Amino acid sequence: MLLCKRVPALGRRLWQGHRAPSVPELREFIVRNTEAVSGSLSPEITLRLLTPRCPYWSQAARLWPFGDPYWAIYWPGGQALSRYILDNPAVTRRKKVLDLGSGCGASAIAAFMSGATDVLANDVDPLAAIAIGINCELNKIPPLRVATENLIGKIEEKWDVILLGDMFYDEELATDLHTWLTKYKRLHGPEILIGDPGRAEFTKYVGQNWLQKVSEYELPTSTQEENYGLTSSSIWRFV
C-alpha cells in the first residue's frame, strides 16, 4: 500500500495541471479511480476507496494528480470509531456532532445512521469534501454538511460530540489538538472520542493522562497488512 498514515493536508495543491477541474470532473475522477467497497469493521457502510484493483494503488503517491489521497483510505482509527458509534448509537443520537479530519466521512456517516440530528464532516482537503458527498449517496443518506476550513482552535460553535479518527499522527499536531480540546472541553463540555491504532505519535502524546480507554477492536487482516502490522484499534474518551 502506498500510504502508511495521514499527513497534514494544509498547503497541498489540489490540482497540479494548468486548469482547475470542475466539481463534476472531480466526481468523475474519484469514481473512476476508486472502488465502492464495504466490510472492514463497519460492513454497514459503503465507501469509495483506493483498493488493489484501482489504477493508482501501486503507483507512487506523488503521481496522484490531486495530492495524496488520504480521504480514499479507511484508516484503522476511523474504522474503530465508526464501529463504536454504530454499536453505541446513544453516543450520537439526537446530538450535534463534529467529525474532525473526516477523510472518507465514515464516522460522520455512522453518526448520522445512529440518529445524530446535525453532523459536520470537517476535512481541509477539498477533494475529501466531494468524496464524502459521494459516500453519502452510496449509503442512501442526505448529503452531510462538509467544511474545509481548519477548525482546530475554533471554540465559538458548540458541539455535543467531537470525533477524531487517526488525527494524532504528528507531534506538533497532537500538541495543537491537546491545547484546543482542553480549552473546548472546559468551555462546552462535549463528549470527545478519539480513534487510534496505537501509533508511536499517539502513545507519546502529552495528554495520555487525560484519556480513558472505552473500547478496543481487532483489525481485519487486510487492514493490519496495510498498516505495518498494527493489530487493533482503540477508542479513547478525552476526559
C-alpha positions as CSV (number, residue, x, y, z in Angstrom):
1,M,0.0,0.0,0.0
2,L,1.3,3.4,-0.9
3,L,0.3,5.3,2.3
4,C,1.0,4.4,5.9
5,K,-0.5,7.3,7.8
6,R,-2.2,10.6,7.3
7,V,-0.2,13.8,6.9
8,P,-1.4,17.4,7.0
9,A,-3.5,18.5,4.1
10,L,-3.0,22.2,4.6
11,G,-0.8,23.6,1.8
12,R,-1.3,20.7,-0.6
13,R,-2.1,21.7,-4.2
14,L,-5.5,20.3,-5.3
15,W,-4.6,20.5,-9.0
16,Q,-1.2,20.1,-10.5
17,G,-2.2,20.9,-14.0
18,H,-2.9,24.2,-15.7
19,R,-6.7,24.4,-15.2
20,A,-8.6,23.7,-12.0
21,P,-11.1,21.0,-12.7
22,S,-14.9,21.4,-12.1
23,V,-16.7,19.6,-9.4
24,P,-18.3,17.2,-11.9
25,E,-14.9,16.4,-13.3
26,L,-13.6,15.7,-9.8
27,R,-16.5,13.5,-9.0
28,E,-15.9,11.5,-12.2
29,F,-12.2,11.2,-11.4
30,I,-13.0,9.9,-7.9
31,V,-15.5,7.3,-9.2
32,R,-13.2,6.2,-12.0
33,N,-10.1,5.7,-9.7
34,T,-11.7,4.2,-6.6
35,E,-13.9,1.2,-5.8
36,A,-17.1,1.1,-3.8
37,V,-16.5,-1.4,-1.0
38,S,-18.0,-2.4,2.3
39,G,-16.5,-4.5,5.0
40,S,-13.7,-3.7,7.4
41,L,-15.1,-3.0,10.9
42,S,-18.3,-1.4,9.6
43,P,-19.8,-3.5,6.8
44,E,-23.0,-1.4,7.2
45,I,-21.2,1.5,5.5
46,T,-20.1,1.5,1.8
47,L,-17.2,3.8,0.8
48,R,-15.3,4.7,-2.3
49,L,-11.8,3.7,-1.5
50,L,-8.4,3.1,-3.1
51,T,-8.0,-0.7,-3.4
52,P,-5.5,-3.1,-5.0
53,R,-7.8,-3.2,-8.0
54,C,-7.6,0.6,-8.6
55,P,-5.1,2.1,-11.1
56,Y,-3.2,4.2,-8.6
57,W,-2.8,1.6,-5.9
58,S,0.7,0.5,-6.7
59,Q,2.0,3.8,-8.0
60,A,3.9,6.4,-6.0
61,A,1.7,8.9,-4.1
62,R,3.4,11.8,-6.0
63,L,1.8,10.6,-9.2
64,W,-1.7,11.1,-7.9
65,P,-2.7,14.4,-9.6
66,F,-4.6,15.9,-6.7
67,G,-2.2,15.5,-3.8
68,D,-2.1,12.4,-1.6
69,P,-5.5,10.7,-1.4
70,Y,-5.8,10.2,2.4
71,W,-9.6,10.5,2.1
72,A,-9.5,7.3,-0.1
73,I,-8.2,5.1,2.7
74,Y,-10.4,3.8,5.6
75,W,-7.9,4.3,8.4
76,P,-7.9,2.0,11.4
77,G,-8.8,4.7,13.9
78,G,-11.7,5.7,11.8
79,Q,-12.8,2.1,11.5
80,A,-12.9,1.6,15.2
81,L,-14.6,5.0,15.7
82,S,-17.4,4.1,13.2
83,R,-17.8,0.6,14.8
84,Y,-18.1,2.1,18.2
85,I,-20.7,4.7,17.1
86,L,-22.8,2.1,15.3
87,D,-22.7,-0.3,18.3
88,N,-23.5,2.6,20.8
89,P,-25.9,4.8,19.0
90,A,-26.9,6.7,22.2
91,V,-23.5,8.4,22.0
92,T,-24.6,10.5,19.0
93,R,-28.4,10.1,19.0
94,R,-30.1,13.5,19.0
95,K,-26.7,15.1,19.2
96,K,-24.8,17.7,17.3
97,V,-21.6,16.0,16.0
98,L,-18.3,17.3,14.6
99,D,-16.1,14.7,12.8
100,L,-12.7,16.4,12.7
101,G,-10.4,15.2,9.9
102,S,-13.3,13.3,8.4
103,G,-11.4,11.9,5.4
104,C,-13.8,9.4,3.7
105,G,-16.6,10.5,6.0
106,A,-17.2,7.1,7.6
107,S,-17.5,8.3,11.2
108,A,-19.8,11.2,10.2
109,I,-22.0,8.8,8.2
110,A,-22.0,6.4,11.2
111,A,-23.1,9.3,13.5
112,F,-26.0,10.1,11.1
113,M,-27.0,6.5,10.9
114,S,-27.1,6.4,14.7
115,G,-29.5,9.3,14.9
116,A,-27.4,12.4,15.2
117,T,-29.5,15.5,14.5
118,D,-26.7,17.6,13.0
119,V,-23.4,16.3,11.6
120,L,-20.5,18.3,10.2
121,A,-17.7,16.5,8.4
122,N,-14.6,18.6,8.5
123,D,-11.5,18.0,6.3
124,V,-9.2,20.6,4.9
125,D,-8.8,18.7,1.6
126,P,-11.4,20.0,-0.9
127,L,-11.4,16.6,-2.7
128,A,-12.3,14.9,0.6
129,A,-15.5,17.0,0.7
130,I,-16.5,15.8,-2.7
131,A,-15.7,12.2,-1.8
132,I,-17.8,12.5,1.4
133,G,-20.8,13.6,-0.7
134,I,-20.3,10.6,-3.0
135,N,-20.2,8.3,0.0
136,C,-23.4,9.8,1.4
137,E,-25.1,8.9,-1.9
138,L,-23.7,5.4,-1.7
139,N,-25.3,4.9,1.7
140,K,-28.6,6.5,0.7
141,I,-28.4,9.3,3.2
142,P,-28.9,13.0,2.7
143,P,-25.7,15.0,1.9
144,L,-23.9,15.8,5.2
145,R,-22.7,19.3,5.9
146,V,-19.0,19.5,5.0
147,A,-16.5,22.2,5.9
148,T,-12.9,22.5,4.5
149,E,-11.9,25.3,6.9
150,N,-9.3,24.3,9.6
151,L,-11.4,24.1,12.7
152,I,-8.6,23.3,15.2
153,G,-8.6,26.2,17.6
154,K,-12.1,27.4,16.9
155,I,-14.3,27.5,20.0
156,E,-17.3,29.5,19.1
157,E,-19.7,26.8,17.9
158,K,-20.9,24.3,20.4
159,W,-20.8,20.6,19.6
160,D,-22.2,17.8,21.8
161,V,-19.8,15.2,20.4
162,I,-16.4,15.6,18.7
163,L,-14.9,12.7,16.8
164,L,-11.2,12.4,15.9
165,G,-10.1,9.4,13.9
166,D,-6.3,8.9,13.2
167,M,-5.6,12.6,13.9
168,F,-2.6,12.1,16.3
169,Y,-0.1,11.2,13.6
170,D,2.3,14.2,14.2
171,E,3.8,15.5,17.4
172,E,3.1,19.2,16.5
173,L,-0.5,18.5,15.5
174,A,-1.0,16.4,18.7
175,T,0.1,19.4,20.8
176,D,-2.2,21.7,18.9
177,L,-5.1,19.3,19.3
178,H,-4.5,18.9,23.0
179,T,-4.4,22.7,23.6
180,W,-7.7,23.1,21.7
181,L,-9.5,20.1,23.1
182,T,-8.6,21.1,26.7
183,K,-10.0,24.6,26.2
184,Y,-13.0,23.4,24.3
185,K,-13.8,20.7,26.9
186,R,-13.7,23.3,29.7
187,L,-15.9,25.7,27.8
188,H,-18.5,23.5,26.2
189,G,-18.1,20.1,27.9
190,P,-18.7,17.8,24.9
191,E,-18.1,14.1,24.6
192,I,-14.7,13.8,22.8
193,L,-13.8,10.4,21.3
194,I,-10.5,9.5,19.7
195,G,-9.9,6.5,17.5
196,D,-6.3,5.4,17.1
197,P,-4.5,2.0,16.5
198,G,-1.6,2.9,18.8
199,R,0.8,4.8,16.5
200,A,4.0,5.9,18.1
201,E,3.0,9.5,17.8
202,F,-0.2,8.8,19.8
203,T,1.4,6.8,22.5
204,K,3.8,9.7,23.1
205,Y,1.0,12.2,23.2
206,V,1.4,14.6,26.1
207,G,-2.3,14.2,27.1
208,Q,-2.2,10.4,27.7
209,N,-3.3,11.1,31.3
210,W,-6.4,12.8,30.0
211,L,-7.6,9.7,28.1
212,Q,-9.9,6.9,29.2
213,K,-10.0,3.8,27.1
214,V,-13.5,2.7,26.3
215,S,-13.2,0.0,23.6
216,E,-10.8,-1.9,21.5
217,Y,-11.3,-3.8,18.2
218,E,-9.2,-6.3,16.4
219,L,-8.5,-5.0,12.9
220,P,-9.3,-7.1,9.8
221,T,-6.3,-8.9,8.3
222,S,-6.2,-6.6,5.2
223,T,-6.1,-3.5,7.4
224,Q,-3.3,-5.0,9.5
225,E,-1.2,-5.7,6.4
226,E,-1.8,-2.2,5.0
227,N,-0.8,-0.5,8.3
228,Y,2.5,-2.2,9.0
229,G,1.1,-5.0,11.2
230,L,-1.0,-2.9,13.7
231,T,-3.4,-5.5,15.0
232,S,-6.0,-3.5,16.9
233,S,-7.6,-0.1,17.2
234,S,-9.0,1.6,20.3
235,I,-11.4,4.3,21.3
236,W,-10.4,6.8,23.9
237,R,-12.5,9.3,25.7
238,F,-10.9,12.7,26.4
239,V,-11.8,13.4,30.0
